Amino acid sequence: MKYLVITRRRDGVPIPPDVVAGMLLAQRDWIQDNLADGTFDAAYTFAQGGGGVAIVNAESGEDLHRLATGAPLFGLSNMEVQPLADIGLLGDAAAALRRVSGAPA
């Protein structure tokens, strides 16, 4: 299953800048490893404000949890997760709307 994972910097965590710098480099390497092995389809950092976004492949919510908690910046991040579905499902949604409105599907 594919998930959209959005991370944002958690403010107020007292960590020295040099420690955060090392964690950022570790996060970069971790993301590159996950891109290389296909766990991530894509990953981007936000140009401003900290955090980023990734399309993540995981078999289950539990697998996604294990992956997320293994991220070097896990303790410094707030995370939002959205399960993704194929765009073809919009046809199902359109048919359902037509059905409830009485229009022919």
C-alpha positions in Angstrom: 0.0 0.0 0.0 1.1 3.5 -0.7 1.1 6.3 1.9 1.7 10.0 1.7 3.8 10.9 4.7 4.3 14.5 5.6 6.8 15.5 8.3 7.2 18.9 10.0 9.8 20.1 12.4 8.6 19.8 16.0 9.3 23.1 17.6 10.7 23.5 21.1 12.9 20.5 21.2 16.2 21.6 23.0 18.9 20.1 20.8 22.2 21.9 20.0 22.5 22.9 16.3 25.6 20.8 15.7 23.7 17.7 16.8 20.7 18.6 14.6 23.1 19.0 11.7 24.4 15.4 12.1 20.8 14.2 12.4 19.9 16.0 9.2 22.7 14.2 7.4 21.6 10.9 8.8 18.1 11.5 7.7 19.2 12.4 4.2 21.2 9.1 4.0 18.2 7.1 5.4 15.9 8.7 2.8 18.3 7.9 0.0 18.6 4.3 1.1 14.8 4.0 1.1 14.6 5.5 -2.3 17.3 3.2 -3.6 15.5 0.0 -2.4 12.0 1.1 -3.5 10.6 1.7 -0.1 10.0 5.3 -1.1 8.7 6.2 -4.5 9.7 9.9 -4.0 10.8 12.2 -1.3 11.2 15.9 -1.0 12.3 18.4 1.7 10.3 21.6 2.1 12.3 24.6 0.9 11.5 26.5 4.1 10.4 25.6 7.6 11.7 22.1 8.0 10.2 18.8 7.2 9.3 17.2 3.9 7.0 14.7 2.1 7.4 11.2 0.8 5.4 8.6 -1.0 6.1 5.4 1.0 5.4 1.8 0.2 4.4 -0.4 3.2 2.5 -3.6 3.5 0.6 -2.5 6.6 0.2 0.3 9.1 2.4 -1.6 11.4 5.2 -1.8 8.8 4.8 1.9 8.2 5.1 2.5 11.9 8.3 0.5 12.2 9.7 2.4 9.2 8.7 5.8 10.6 10.1 5.2 14.1 13.4 4.2 12.5 13.9 7.6 10.9 16.8 9.6 12.4 14.6 12.7 12.9 11.6 10.8 14.3 11.9 12.3 17.7 12.1 15.9 16.3 9.2 15.5 13.9 5.4 15.7 13.7 4.1 13.2 11.2 0.9 13.1 9.1 0.0 10.0 7.2 -2.6 9.6 4.4 -3.3 6.2 2.7 -3.3 6.6 -1.1 -5.5 4.9 -3.6 -5.3 4.6 -7.4 -6.8 7.6 -9.3 -9.1 5.1 -11.1 -11.2 4.9 -7.9 -12.6 8.4 -8.8 -14.9 6.5 -11.2 -16.4 4.6 -8.2 -16.9 7.9 -6.4 -18.7 9.4 -9.4 -20.9 6.3 -9.8 -21.8 6.5 -6.1 -22.7 10.2 -6.4 -24.9 9.4 -9.4 -26.6 6.6 -7.5 -27.5 8.7 -4.5 -28.7 11.6 -6.7 -30.9 9.2 -8.8 -28.9 9.9 -12.0 -28.0 7.0 -14.3 -24.6 5.6 -13.6 
